[in-house]
């Protein structure tokens, strides 16, 4: 499977398939008439990076990284929307996407990377070197 798996940067044309992938981890769904435009805007933003994993022409993984310039100097990154298609989990795709995002954070001179994890995914992130640190608080708007 690794030979037929291709990791590449996100492109606006990927937006529809990425939105479908993300339905497995989130209930939010944008208006279908706006998905391509949202993908274009997303792809063009600065201080961010996203990648997709494709297998036989189908997107099977996605992850995004947002870089913050800190008040005291330095840069940190936040990983968002990591997802692998349910039928493709356990094959190393998530690890490849995560390694790619961390590599990009290093290239963008970040001193740390953080993410929010579900209980189910904690061991996956722990195995990749992440540690539990603090508590996430949310205010939904």
N, C-alpha and C positions, 0 to 999 in steps of 0.2 A: 504493500500500500504506500509506503514512504516514497517509492519511485514515482508514483502517479500523483502525489500530493505536491501542490505548488503554493508557496507563500509569497504574497505580493502586497504592495501598498493598496489601500482602499481607493476606489475610483467612484465617481458619482453614479455610474451605471450599475454599481453593486448595491445601491441603496435598497431596492425592492427585496432582493434576496436576504440582505442583512436584517431588514425589518422583520422578515418572516422568521429568521433564526432567533431574533431577540424575543419573539412571542413566547418562547419556551422559558424565559427567565423574567418576563415583565408583562403586565397586562396592557401597558400603554401602546396604542397604535395610532400613528399619525394618519391624517386624511390621505387616502391612496392617490388622489390627484396631485398632492404636493410632495410625494416621496422623492421623485427625481430631483426637484429643486432643493429640497432639504439635503439630499446627498451632495449636490453641487456645493452648497454653502458649507457643509461640513468638511468636504475635501479641501476647500480653499482657505479655511481658517488658519491662522498663524499659531505657533507654539503648540502644535498638536501633531499627532501621527496616528494612523490606524492601519491595520492590515487585515487581510482576509486569507483564509486557507481554502484552496479549491481542489476538488478531487473529481476527476472525470467531468469537468465543466460545471460542477455544482459547488456552490459555496457551502463549506461545512464548518467553518470557524471564523471568528471575528474578535477583535480586541482593539481598544483605543487608548491613547495616552494623551494627557493634557499636562502641559508644563507651566509651572507658576514661577514668576520671578519674586523672590522673597525680599522683604523690607530690609533685612540685615545683609543682603547679598546672597548669592548662590541661587540655585534653581532646584526645585523639587518637582516630582511628577505624580500624577494620579492615574491609575489604570481604571478604566470604566468599560462596562459592557462586554466582558469576556464571555464568550459563548461558543460551544461546539454542538453541532447537530446531535440530538439524542442517540441516533443510530450509529454515530461515529465515535462516541466517547470511549475512553479506555485504549485508544490506539496511538497516543502521543501527540495528537493534534493540538490540544490545549497547551501542552508543554512547549511545543514549537512556537505557537503564537505568543505565549508569555515570554519566552526567551527573546523573541524578536522585539517585543515591546521594551523589555529591559535593556536590550542592546541599543535601541533608539534613544532611550533615556540617558544612557551613558554617552552616546554621541552628542546629545544635546546638553552635556555637562551638568546633569542633575546629580545632586549628592544623595538623594533618597527617592524611593518610589513607594507609594502607599496604594492601598485598594481596600474596598469593602467586600467582604466575603459572606456567602451564606454558610450556615452551619455545615451543610453537606459538602461544600468545597474547601473547608478549612485545611484538611489533610493534604489536598492537592497543592495548595499554596505553601503550606509548611514544608513540604518536600522540596519545593523550589527555593527555599531559603527565607520565606517571609515569617515574621513573628507576630504574635498577637500583641498589639500595643495600644492601650487606651480603649475607649468606647466610642462608637459612632452614635451621634445624636442627629436626628432628622427633624425638619419642620417642613411638612408638605405644603406647597403653595398652590 
